[in-house]
Amino acid sequence: RLLATFADQAPAVPVQPIDPLTEREEQVLALVARGRTNAEIAAELFIGLSTVKSHIASLMAKLGVRNRVEIAMWAYQSKRV
């Protein structure tokens, strides 16, 4: 709820990544924004923990963010979640 409230009040349009997100990155993005842990994401998507970490690192690089919270904020600001 906090992220949704913040996203609704944010005046700036979130920067879109230069490289588009892959389908799997979009799935990981949605799960991170919903507060899932790496282990929960791995189990839900039937992928390894190291693969989840790779997707999260890729998301951070593409979105220009530093952590999971900023990934979640971007997801809400861009109306992806």
BELHU-V691764 format. One record per residue. RES is the residue in one letter. SS is DSSP state (@ for helix, = for strand, . for the rest). OMEGA is omega in radians with two decimals (none if undefined). Layout:
# BELHU-V691764
<<RES;SS;OMEGA> <RES;SS;OMEGA>>
This chain:
# BELHU-V691764
<<R;.;3.14> <L;@;3.13> <L;@;3.12> <A;@;3.11> <T;@;3.13> <F;@;-3.11> <A;@;-3.14> <D;@;-3.10> <Q;@;-3.09> <A;.;-3.10> <P;.;-3.04> <A;.;3.04> <V;.;-3.12> <P;.;3.13> <V;.;3.11> <Q;.;-3.13> <P;.;3.10> <I;.;3.07> <D;.;-3.13> <P;.;3.10> <L;.;3.07> <T;.;3.10> <E;@;-3.13> <R;@;3.09> <E;@;3.08> <E;@;3.12> <Q;@;3.13> <V;@;3.11> <L;@;-3.12> <A;@;-3.11> <L;@;3.06> <V;@;-3.13> <A;@;3.10> <R;.;3.03> <G;.;-3.13> <R;.;3.06> <T;.;3.09> <N;@;-3.13> <A;@;3.11> <E;@;3.11> <I;@;3.13> <A;@;-3.13> <A;@;-3.09> <E;@;-3.10> <L;@;3.14> <F;.;3.09> <I;.;-3.13> <G;.;3.13> <L;@;3.13> <S;@;3.09> <T;@;3.08> <V;@;-3.14> <K;@;3.11> <S;@;3.12> <H;@;3.13> <I;@;3.09> <A;@;3.10> <S;@;3.09> <L;@;-3.13> <M;@;3.13> <A;@;-3.11> <K;@;-3.08> <L;@;-3.12> <G;.;3.14> <V;.;-3.04> <R;.;-3.06> <N;.;-3.10> <R;@;-3.14> <V;@;3.12> <E;@;3.03> <I;@;-3.13> <A;@;3.12> <M;@;3.12> <W;@;-3.14> <A;@;3.14> <Y;@;-3.13> <Q;@;-3.11> <S;.;3.11> <K;.;3.07> <R;.;3.13> <V;.;none>>
